[in-house]
Amino acid sequence: VPASTGKVINATARDTRKQAVGGSQAEVPEKKRNGNDEDQYVVLASNTPTAFARGKGPTPAVAASSFCSNLTRIARTLEQLAMRLVEQAPVEALSLLLRALSLLEKALKVSLDDEQMGEPLRRDFTRTFAAAEKVERQLQSATLSCAEFCAVAQPNRAIFESAVQHAKDAAVVLSKGQEAGGWEATCHEKLTLSLLLLELLNSEADGEDVPAIAAYTAPIARLADE
């Protein structure tokens, strides 16, 4: 994503479509689903044009904030997964941390002109980078070869299991919510995080993995929209 993207995100609203130089990232107005004539801006990365890489809002600034928030939620979840796997599967952990860094880098490039948005992203990036360096040093000093570690590394499985677990947790909250009350926000947060993780996997999926992921995404998306 080129640095010039920041100019697009912070530009004033126009009636015409806006696109960043090189086409690697765009922010364009789209009609709202309810049929109103108002424009809603969307931020997306062309290499990952699925829902997880989008931010939506009535203005470019709001869309950019949504975009950064989505990527930050995914990155923090990947970081947490990595920390659980450091001892048993350091290569898997490193893979998750590097993927988190890639997402944070995209968010940082969108937030270049917004200090309030960029500062927490920089802290997250610095922390995750330090964690990745620590795992790398652990790998370098390990007695097992990298090939032996890689043979059992399955970062996508960890992401998928986390997505499913968040959906299950939401279902538990939903089943108990009628009695406890105040369940809507928690349930929606877990469902949307599950969808973000599944969309991350879907952005890199091919072959039979695509319908397999869709089979989980569709019912979770229906619950999230209710």
Accessible surface in RSA format (square Angstrom, percent):
REM  Atomic radii and reference values for relative SASA: ProtOr
REM  Chains: A
REM  Algorithm: Lee & Richards
REM  Probe-radius: 1.40
REM  Slices: 20
REM RES _ NUM      All-atoms   Total-Side   Main-Chain    Non-polar    All polar
REM                ABS   REL    ABS   REL    ABS   REL    ABS   REL    ABS   REL
RES VAL A   1    42.43  27.9   7.40   6.7  35.04  84.4   7.96   6.9  34.48  93.5
RES PRO A   2    44.83  32.7  32.16  29.3  12.67  46.1  44.19  36.5   0.64   4.0
RES ALA A   3    74.31  68.3  58.08  89.6  16.24  36.9  59.00  83.1  15.31  40.6
RES SER A   4    29.42  24.9  22.64  30.2   6.78  15.6  24.73  52.7   4.69   6.6
RES THR A   5     0.95   0.7   0.95   1.0   0.00   0.0   0.95   1.3   0.00   0.0
RES GLY A   6     1.92   2.4   0.00   N/A   1.92   2.4   1.92   5.3   0.00   0.0
RES LYS A   7   157.53  76.8 146.03  89.6  11.50  27.4  96.58  86.9  60.95  64.9
RES VAL A   8    20.00  13.2  16.75  15.2   3.25   7.8  20.00  17.4   0.00   0.0
RES ILE A   9     3.29   1.9   3.10   2.3   0.19   0.5   3.10   2.2   0.19   0.5
RES ASN A  10    76.47  52.7  45.57  44.0  30.90  74.4  26.79  64.5  49.68  48.0
RES ALA A  11    29.58  27.2  16.55  25.5  13.04  29.7  25.87  36.4   3.72   9.8
RES THR A  12   104.32  74.2  95.52  96.8   8.80  21.0  84.37 113.3  19.95  30.2
RES ALA A  13    68.03  62.6  40.42  62.4  27.61  62.8  40.61  57.2  27.42  72.6
RES ARG A  14   142.18  59.7 132.04  67.3  10.15  24.2  33.97  46.4 108.21  65.6
RES ASP A  15   144.44 101.2 113.68 113.2  30.76  72.7  33.13  78.0 111.31 111.0
RES THR A  16    92.91  66.1  87.86  89.1   5.04  12.0  78.86 105.9  14.05  21.2
RES ARG A  17   182.28  76.5 156.56  79.8  25.73  61.3  59.64  81.5 122.64  74.3
RES LYS A  18    17.81   8.7  12.73   7.8   5.08  12.1  17.81  16.0   0.00   0.0
RES GLN A  19   117.57  65.7  88.69  64.8  28.89  68.8  24.42  52.0  93.16  70.7
RES ALA A  20     4.34   4.0   0.03   0.0   4.31   9.8   0.30   0.4   4.04  10.7
RES VAL A  21   110.54  72.7 102.15  92.5   8.39  20.2 109.25  94.9   1.29   3.5
RES GLY A  22    78.10  96.3   0.00   N/A  78.10  96.3  40.66 111.6  37.45  83.9
RES GLY A  23    24.85  30.7   0.00   N/A  24.85  30.7  11.50  31.6  13.35  29.9
RES SER A  24    32.71  27.6  27.56  36.8   5.16  11.9  30.25  64.4   2.46   3.4
RES GLN A  25     1.00   0.6   0.30   0.2   0.70   1.7   1.00   2.1   0.00   0.0
RES ALA A  26    16.94  15.6  15.23  23.5   1.71   3.9  16.28  22.9   0.65   1.7
RES GLU A  27     0.17   0.1   0.17   0.1   0.00   0.0   0.17   0.3   0.00   0.0
RES VAL A  28    24.86  16.4  24.86  22.5   0.00   0.0  24.86  21.6   0.00   0.0
RES PRO A  29    17.85  13.0   8.78   8.0   9.07  33.0   8.83   7.3   9.02  56.1
RES GLU A  30    61.23  35.2  54.53  41.3   6.70  16.0  26.84  51.9  34.39  28.1
RES LYS A  31   135.46  66.1 117.97  72.4  17.49  41.7  90.04  81.0  45.42  48.4
RES LYS A  32    54.51  26.6  45.42  27.9   9.09  21.6  19.65  17.7  34.86  37.1
RES ARG A  33   221.36  92.9 181.86  92.7  39.50  94.1  88.02 120.3 133.35  80.8
RES ASN A  34   107.85  74.4  67.87  65.6  39.98  96.3  46.89 112.9  60.96  58.9
RES GLY A  35    60.35  74.4   0.00   N/A  60.35  74.4  35.74  98.1  24.61  55.1
RES ASN A  36    69.49  47.9  62.48  60.4   7.01  16.9  11.69  28.1  57.81  55.9
RES ASP A  37   125.27  87.7 109.35 108.8  15.92  37.6  34.55  81.3  90.72  90.5
RES GLU A  38   103.24  59.3  95.31  72.1   7.93  18.9  43.41  84.0  59.83  48.8
RES ASP A  39    48.39  33.9  37.31  37.1  11.08  26.2   8.98  21.1  39.41  39.3
RES GLN A  40    38.11  21.3  38.11  27.9   0.00   0.0   0.59   1.3  37.52  28.5
RES TYR A  41     4.85   2.3   4.85   2.8   0.00   0.0   3.17   2.4   1.69   2.1
RES VAL A  42     3.68   2.4   3.68   3.3   0.00   0.0   3.68   3.2   0.00   0.0
RES VAL A  43     0.00   0.0   0.00   0.0   0.00   0.0   0.00   0.0   0.00   0.0
RES LEU A  44    35.67  19.9  35.67  25.5   0.00   0.0  35.67  25.1   0.00   0.0
RES ALA A  45     2.65   2.4   2.65   4.1   0.00   0.0   2.65   3.7   0.00   0.0
RES SER A  46    58.52  49.5  40.11  53.5  18.41  42.4  34.44  73.3  24.08  33.7
RES ASN A  47   127.93  88.2 102.37  98.9  25.56  61.5  24.74  59.5 103.19  99.7
RES THR A  48    17.56  12.5  17.54  17.8   0.02   0.1  17.56  23.6   0.00   0.0
RES PRO A  49    72.51  52.8  63.64  58.0   8.87  32.3  63.64  52.5   8.87  55.2
RES THR A  50    28.65  20.4  23.83  24.2   4.82  11.5  28.65  38.5   0.00   0.0
RES ALA A  51    58.85  54.1  48.15  74.3  10.70  24.3  49.36  69.5   9.49  25.2
RES PHE A  52     1.62   0.8   1.40   0.9   0.22   0.6   1.40   0.8   0.22   0.6
RES ALA A  53     0.91   0.8   0.91   1.4   0.00   0.0   0.91   1.3   0.00   0.0
RES ARG A  54    79.68  33.5  77.93  39.7   1.75   4.2   8.15  11.1  71.53  43.4
RES GLY A  55     0.94   1.2   0.00   N/A   0.94   1.2   0.94   2.6   0.00   0.0
RES LYS A  56    73.24  35.7  61.57  37.8  11.67  27.8  37.80  34.0  35.44  37.7
RES GLY A  57     4.74   5.8   0.00   N/A   4.74   5.8   4.74  13.0   0.00   0.0
RES PRO A  58    77.20  56.3  65.98  60.1  11.22  40.8  65.98  54.5  11.22  69.8
RES THR A  59    60.26  42.9  60.13  61.0   0.12   0.3  57.75  77.6   2.51   3.8
RES PRO A  60     8.58   6.3   8.58   7.8   0.00   0.0   8.58   7.1   0.00   0.0
RES ALA A  61    60.31  55.5  54.91  84.7   5.40  12.3  57.36  80.8   2.95   7.8
RES VAL A  62    70.01  46.1  67.63  61.2   2.38   5.7  69.47  60.4   0.53   1.5
RES ALA A  63     0.00   0.0   0.00   0.0   0.00   0.0   0.00   0.0   0.00   0.0
RES ALA A  64     1.33   1.2   1.33   2.0   0.00   0.0   1.33   1.9   0.00   0.0
RES SER A  65    52.44  44.3  50.73  67.7   1.71   3.9  14.90  31.7  37.55  52.6
RES SER A  66    35.17  29.7  26.79  35.8   8.37  19.3  17.62  37.5  17.55  24.6
RES PHE A  67     0.44   0.2   0.26   0.2   0.17   0.4   0.31   0.2   0.13   0.4
RES CYS A  68     2.91   2.2   2.70   3.0   0.22   0.5   2.91   7.4   0.00   0.0
RES SER A  69    56.85  48.0  48.24  64.4   8.62  19.8  29.05  61.9  27.80  38.9
RES ASN A  70    30.96  21.3  30.96  29.9   0.00   0.0   0.00   0.0  30.96  29.9
RES LEU A  71     0.53   0.3   0.53   0.4   0.00   0.0   0.53   0.4   0.00   0.0
RES THR A  72    16.75  11.9  16.75  17.0   0.00   0.0  14.13  19.0   2.62   4.0
RES ARG A  73    65.14  27.4  60.90  31.0   4.25  10.1  36.39  49.7  28.75  17.4
RES ILE A  74     0.00   0.0   0.00   0.0   0.00   0.0   0.00   0.0   0.00   0.0
RES ALA A  75     2.09   1.9   1.30   2.0   0.79   1.8   1.53   2.2   0.56   1.5
RES ARG A  76   105.33  44.2 104.74  53.4   0.58   1.4  30.93  42.3  74.39  45.1
RES THR A  77    11.84   8.4  11.55  11.7   0.30   0.7   5.08   6.8   6.77  10.2
RES LEU A  78     0.00   0.0   0.00   0.0   0.00   0.0   0.00   0.0   0.00   0.0
RES GLU A  79    18.59  10.7  18.59  14.1   0.00   0.0   4.69   9.1  13.90  11.3
RES GLN A  80   103.42  57.8  98.43  71.9   5.00  11.9  32.94  70.1  70.49  53.5
RES LEU A  81    14.38   8.0  14.20  10.2   0.17   0.4  14.23  10.0   0.15   0.4
RES ALA A  82     0.00   0.0   0.00   0.0   0.00   0.0   0.00   0.0   0.00   0.0
RES MET A  83    88.23  45.7  68.64  45.4  19.60  46.7  39.57  33.6  48.66  64.5
RES ARG A  84   161.73  67.9 142.34  72.6  19.39  46.2  62.84  85.9  98.89  59.9
RES LEU A  85    39.48  22.0  39.48  28.2   0.00   0.0  39.48  27.7   0.00   0.0
RES VAL A  86    23.83  15.7  23.83  21.6   0.00   0.0  23.83  20.7   0.00   0.0
RES GLU A  87   141.34  81.1 118.85  89.9  22.49  53.6  55.95 108.2  85.39  69.7
RES GLN A  88   133.61  74.7 104.06  76.0  29.56  70.4  61.09 130.0  72.52  55.0
RES ALA A  89    13.10  12.0  11.17  17.2   1.93   4.4  13.10  18.4   0.00   0.0
RES PRO A  90     2.31   1.7   2.31   2.1   0.00   0.0   2.31   1.9   0.00   0.0
RES VAL A  91    23.24  15.3  22.53  20.4   0.71   1.7  22.53  19.6   0.71   1.9
RES GLU A  92     9.33   5.4   9.13   6.9   0.20   0.5   0.00   0.0   9.33   7.6
RES ALA A  93     0.00   0.0   0.00   0.0   0.00   0.0   0.00   0.0   0.00   0.0
RES LEU A  94    30.73  17.1  30.73  22.0   0.00   0.0  30.73  21.6   0.00   0.0
RES SER A  95    33.84  28.6  27.38  36.5   6.46  14.9  17.60  37.5  16.24  22.8
RES LEU A  96     0.11   0.1   0.00   0.0   0.11   0.3   0.11   0.1   0.00   0.0
RES LEU A  97     0.00   0.0   0.00   0.0   0.00   0.0   0.00   0.0   0.00   0.0
RES LEU A  98    96.29  53.6  89.57  64.1   6.72  16.9  89.95  63.2   6.34  17.1
RES ARG A  99    43.39  18.2  37.93  19.3   5.46  13.0  17.71  24.2  25.68  15.6
RES ALA A 100     0.08   0.1   0.08   0.1   0.00   0.0   0.08   0.1   0.00   0.0
RES LEU A 101    16.87   9.4  16.12  11.5   0.74   1.9  16.42  11.5   0.45   1.2
RES SER A 102    51.26  43.3  47.18  63.0   4.08   9.4  25.08  53.4  26.18  36.7
RES LEU A 103     5.47   3.0   5.47   3.9   0.00   0.0   5.47   3.8   0.00   0.0
RES LEU A 104     1.34   0.7   1.34   1.0   0.00   0.0   1.34   0.9   0.00   0.0
RES GLU A 105    81.18  46.6  81.18  61.4   0.00   0.0  17.76  34.3  63.42  51.8
RES LYS A 106    40.20  19.6  40.11  24.6   0.09   0.2  29.50  26.5  10.71  11.4
RES ALA A 107     0.00   0.0   0.00   0.0   0.00   0.0   0.00   0.0   0.00   0.0
RES LEU A 108    30.77  17.1  30.35  21.7   0.42   1.1  30.35  21.3   0.42   1.1
RES LYS A 109    64.02  31.2  64.00  39.3   0.02   0.0  33.86  30.5  30.16  32.1
RES VAL A 110     2.68   1.8   0.00   0.0   2.68   6.4   0.00   0.0   2.68   7.3
RES SER A 111     2.22   1.9   0.76   1.0   1.46   3.4   0.45   1.0   1.77   2.5
RES LEU A 112   100.84  56.2  71.61  51.2  29.23  73.5  73.98  52.0  26.86  72.3
RES ASP A 113    96.17  67.4  60.28  60.0  35.89  84.9  23.60  55.5  72.57  72.4
RES ASP A 114    51.94  36.4  47.52  47.3   4.42  10.4  13.49  31.7  38.45  38.3
RES GLU A 115   115.98  66.6 106.87  80.9   9.11  21.7  65.95 127.6  50.03  40.8
RES GLN A 116   160.52  89.8 143.04 104.5  17.48  41.6  55.22 117.5 105.30  79.9
RES MET A 117    34.05  17.6  25.41  16.8   8.64  20.6  32.65  27.8   1.41   1.9
RES GLY A 118     0.07   0.1   0.00   N/A   0.07   0.1   0.07   0.2   0.00   0.0
RES GLU A 119    67.95  39.0  67.95  51.4   0.00   0.0  30.01  58.0  37.94  31.0
RES PRO A 120    43.62  31.8  42.89  39.1   0.72   2.6  43.29  35.7   0.32   2.0
RES LEU A 121     6.23   3.5   5.93   4.2   0.30   0.8   6.16   4.3   0.08   0.2
RES ARG A 122    93.15  39.1  91.63  46.7   1.51   3.6  54.57  74.6  38.58  23.4
RES ARG A 123   136.77  57.4 129.64  66.1   7.13  17.0  62.10  84.9  74.67  45.3
RES ASP A 124     5.98   4.2   5.98   5.9   0.00   0.0   0.66   1.6   5.31   5.3
RES PHE A 125    60.26  30.1  60.26  37.3   0.00   0.0  60.26  36.5   0.00   0.0
RES THR A 126    92.78  66.0  88.93  90.2   3.85   9.2  67.05  90.1  25.73  38.9
RES ARG A 127   108.73  45.7 100.34  51.1   8.39  20.0  71.13  97.2  37.60  22.8
RES THR A 128     1.56   1.1   1.56   1.6   0.00   0.0   0.00   0.0   1.56   2.4
RES PHE A 129    95.43  47.7  95.43  59.1   0.00   0.0  95.43  57.9   0.00   0.0
RES ALA A 130    52.67  48.4  48.68  75.1   3.99   9.1  49.64  69.9   3.03   8.0
RES ALA A 131    17.05  15.7  10.53  16.2   6.52  14.8  16.42  23.1   0.64   1.7
RES ALA A 132     6.20   5.7   5.34   8.2   0.86   2.0   5.53   7.8   0.67   1.8
RES GLU A 133    71.07  40.8  70.37  53.2   0.70   1.7  12.86  24.9  58.21  47.5
RES LYS A 134   141.16  68.9 139.68  85.7   1.48   3.5  82.20  74.0  58.96  62.8
RES VAL A 135     2.60   1.7   2.60   2.4   0.00   0.0   2.60   2.3   0.00   0.0
RES GLU A 136    79.51  45.6  79.51  60.1   0.00   0.0  14.93  28.9  64.57  52.7
RES ARG A 137   139.61  58.6 135.22  68.9   4.39  10.5  65.30  89.2  74.31  45.0
RES GLN A 138    55.75  31.2  48.81  35.7   6.94  16.5  34.70  73.9  21.06  16.0
RES LEU A 139    30.52  17.0  19.73  14.1  10.79  27.1  19.73  13.9  10.79  29.0
RES GLN A 140   136.60  76.4  98.12  71.7  38.48  91.6  46.28  98.5  90.32  68.5
RES SER A 141    91.10  77.0  57.58  76.9  33.52  77.2  50.81 108.2  40.30  56.5
RES ALA A 142    35.55  32.7  10.23  15.8  25.32  57.6  18.86  26.6  16.69  44.2
RES THR A 143   145.86 103.7 105.72 107.2  40.14  95.7  88.10 118.3  57.76  87.3
RES LEU A 144    93.62  52.1  87.52  62.6   6.11  15.4  87.94  61.8   5.68  15.3
RES SER A 145    56.59  47.8  44.64  59.6  11.95  27.5  50.51 107.5   6.09   8.5
RES CYS A 146    81.41  61.6  71.85  80.1   9.56  22.5  37.05  93.9  44.36  47.8
RES ALA A 147    75.72  69.6  59.97  92.6  15.74  35.8  66.92  94.2   8.80  23.3
RES GLU A 148    92.76  53.3  80.46  60.9  12.30  29.3  38.74  74.9  54.02  44.1
RES PHE A 149    28.23  14.1  25.97  16.1   2.27   5.9  26.68  16.2   1.55   4.4
RES CYS A 150    61.21  46.3  48.27  53.8  12.94  30.4  23.86  60.4  37.36  40.3
RES ALA A 151    85.06  78.2  42.52  65.6  42.54  96.8  55.60  78.3  29.46  78.0
RES VAL A 152    95.48  62.8  83.31  75.4  12.16  29.3  88.26  76.7   7.21  19.6
RES ALA A 153    23.16  21.3   6.76  10.4  16.40  37.3   6.79   9.6  16.37  43.4
RES GLN A 154    83.63  46.8  80.20  58.6   3.44   8.2  21.16  45.0  62.47  47.4
RES PRO A 155    22.68  16.5  22.68  20.7   0.00   0.0  22.68  18.7   0.00   0.0
RES ASN A 156    70.50  48.6  69.62  67.3   0.88   2.1  23.76  57.2  46.74  45.2
RES ARG A 157   134.03  56.3 126.37  64.4   7.66  18.2  43.38  59.3  90.65  54.9
RES ALA A 158    13.12  12.1   7.56  11.7   5.56  12.7  11.57  16.3   1.56   4.1
RES ILE A 159     0.00   0.0   0.00   0.0   0.00   0.0   0.00   0.0   0.00   0.0
RES PHE A 160    59.33  29.7  59.33  36.7   0.00   0.0  59.33  36.0   0.00   0.0
RES GLU A 161    98.23  56.4  91.23  69.0   7.00  16.7  36.98  71.5  61.25  50.0
RES SER A 162    10.99   9.3   3.66   4.9   7.33  16.9   7.37  15.7   3.62   5.1
RES ALA A 163     0.00   0.0   0.00   0.0   0.00   0.0   0.00   0.0   0.00   0.0
RES VAL A 164    27.53  18.1  27.05  24.5   0.49   1.2  27.53  23.9   0.00   0.0
RES GLN A 165    92.63  51.8  91.94  67.2   0.69   1.6  38.64  82.2  53.99  40.9
RES HIS A 166    39.46  21.6  39.36  27.4   0.10   0.3  18.93  19.5  20.53  23.9
RES ALA A 167    17.22  15.8  13.55  20.9   3.67   8.3  13.85  19.5   3.37   8.9
RES LYS A 168   121.10  59.1 116.91  71.7   4.19  10.0  67.76  61.0  53.34  56.8
RES ASP A 169    44.78  31.4  43.64  43.4   1.14   2.7   8.39  19.8  36.39  36.3
RES ALA A 170     0.81   0.7   0.65   1.0   0.16   0.4   0.81   1.1   0.00   0.0
RES ALA A 171    50.59  46.5  44.35  68.4   6.24  14.2  46.00  64.8   4.59  12.2
RES VAL A 172    75.10  49.4  73.14  66.2   1.97   4.7  75.10  65.3   0.00   0.0
RES VAL A 173    34.84  22.9  30.57  27.7   4.27  10.3  34.44  29.9   0.40   1.1
RES LEU A 174    57.17  31.8  53.88  38.5   3.29   8.3  53.88  37.8   3.29   8.9
RES SER A 175    83.56  70.6  48.98  65.4  34.58  79.7  51.80 110.3  31.75  44.5
RES LYS A 176   131.34  64.1 129.50  79.5   1.84   4.4  80.83  72.8  50.51  53.8
RES GLY A 177     1.96   2.4   0.00   N/A   1.96   2.4   1.62   4.4   0.35   0.8
RES GLN A 178   139.55  78.0 108.55  79.3  31.00  73.8  50.57 107.6  88.98  67.5
RES GLU A 179   165.93  95.3 128.15  97.0  37.77  89.9  50.68  98.0 115.24  94.1
RES ALA A 180    88.09  81.0  47.07  72.6  41.02  93.3  58.04  81.7  30.04  79.6
RES GLY A 181    43.75  54.0   0.00   N/A  43.75  54.0  29.70  81.5  14.05  31.5
RES GLY A 182    70.30  86.7   0.00   N/A  70.30  86.7  37.69 103.4  32.61  73.0
RES TRP A 183    53.42  21.4  50.31  24.4   3.11   7.3  45.13  24.1   8.30  13.5
RES GLU A 184   101.11  58.0  97.40  73.7   3.71   8.8  52.21 101.0  48.90  39.9
RES ALA A 185    80.28  73.8  65.44 101.0  14.84  33.7  74.78 105.3   5.50  14.6
RES THR A 186    58.50  41.6  56.81  57.6   1.69   4.0  28.63  38.4  29.87  45.2
RES CYS A 187     7.03   5.3   7.03   7.8   0.00   0.0   1.22   3.1   5.80   6.3
RES HIS A 188    92.66  50.6  91.11  63.3   1.55   4.0  58.49  60.3  34.17  39.8
RES GLU A 189   105.80  60.7 102.19  77.3   3.61   8.6  27.46  53.1  78.34  64.0
RES LYS A 190    54.70  26.7  53.92  33.1   0.78   1.8  19.65  17.7  35.05  37.3
RES LEU A 191     5.06   2.8   5.06   3.6   0.00   0.0   5.06   3.6   0.00   0.0
RES THR A 192    28.86  20.5  27.62  28.0   1.24   3.0  26.88  36.1   1.98   3.0
RES LEU A 193    21.11  11.8  21.11  15.1   0.00   0.0  21.11  14.8   0.00   0.0
RES SER A 194     0.00   0.0   0.00   0.0   0.00   0.0   0.00   0.0   0.00   0.0
RES LEU A 195    30.38  16.9  30.31  21.7   0.07   0.2  30.38  21.3   0.00   0.0
RES LEU A 196    15.60   8.7  15.41  11.0   0.19   0.5  15.58  10.9   0.02   0.0
RES LEU A 197     0.00   0.0   0.00   0.0   0.00   0.0   0.00   0.0   0.00   0.0
RES LEU A 198     0.16   0.1   0.10   0.1   0.06   0.1   0.16   0.1   0.00   0.0
RES GLU A 199    28.21  16.2  28.01  21.2   0.20   0.5   3.54   6.8  24.67  20.1
RES LEU A 200     3.83   2.1   3.83   2.7   0.00   0.0   3.83   2.7   0.00   0.0
RES LEU A 201    13.50   7.5  10.00   7.2   3.51   8.8  10.54   7.4   2.97   8.0
RES ASN A 202    43.97  30.3  35.68  34.5   8.28  19.9   3.39   8.2  40.57  39.2
RES SER A 203    30.98  26.2   0.73   1.0  30.25  69.7   4.73  10.1  26.25  36.8
RES GLU A 204    97.43  55.9  64.42  48.7  33.01  78.6  41.20  79.7  56.23  45.9
RES ALA A 205    26.63  24.5   2.13   3.3  24.49  55.7   8.32  11.7  18.31  48.5
RES ASP A 206   107.13  75.0 101.87 101.4   5.26  12.4  35.76  84.2  71.36  71.2
RES GLY A 207    60.21  74.3   0.00   N/A  60.21  74.3  43.45 119.2  16.76  37.5
RES GLU A 208   147.02  84.4 133.49 101.0  13.53  32.2  53.19 102.9  93.83  76.6
RES ASP A 209    72.77  51.0  72.68  72.3   0.09   0.2   7.92  18.6  64.85  64.7
RES VAL A 210    63.69  41.9  63.68  57.6   0.01   0.0  63.68  55.3   0.01   0.0
RES PRO A 211    82.06  59.8  72.19  65.8   9.87  35.9  76.74  63.4   5.32  33.1
RES ALA A 212    53.82  49.5  43.42  67.0  10.40  23.7  52.84  74.4   0.98   2.6
RES ILE A 213    16.14   9.2  15.89  11.8   0.25   0.6  16.13  11.6   0.01   0.0
RES ALA A 214    49.48  45.5  44.54  68.7   4.94  11.2  48.34  68.1   1.14   3.0
RES ALA A 215    70.21  64.6  44.78  69.1  25.43  57.8  57.09  80.4  13.12  34.8
RES TYR A 216    96.66  45.1  94.85  54.0   1.81   4.7  54.55  41.0  42.11  51.9
RES THR A 217    23.18  16.5  23.18  23.5   0.00   0.0  20.83  28.0   2.35   3.6
RES ALA A 218    46.22  42.5  38.25  59.0   7.97  18.1  45.21  63.7   1.01   2.7
RES PRO A 219    53.52  39.0  51.26  46.7   2.25   8.2  51.88  42.8   1.64  10.2
RES ILE A 220    13.38   7.6  13.27   9.9   0.12   0.3  13.38   9.6   0.00   0.0
RES ALA A 221    30.65  28.2  30.20  46.6   0.45   1.0  30.57  43.0   0.08   0.2
RES ARG A 222   149.38  62.7 144.52  73.7   4.86  11.6  70.48  96.3  78.89  47.8
RES LEU A 223    66.63  37.1  58.84  42.1   7.80  19.6  58.84  41.3   7.80  21.0
RES ALA A 224    12.01  11.0   4.22   6.5   7.79  17.7   5.12   7.2   6.89  18.3
RES ASP A 225   118.02  82.7  83.40  83.0  34.62  81.9  30.87  72.6  87.15  86.9
RES GLU A 226   166.02  95.3  99.11  75.0  66.91 159.3  75.63 146.3  90.39  73.8
END  Absolute sums over single chains surface
CHAIN  1 A    12336.3      10298.9       2037.4       6866.9       5469.4
END  Absolute sums over all chains
TOTAL         12336.3      10298.9       2037.4       6866.9       5469.4
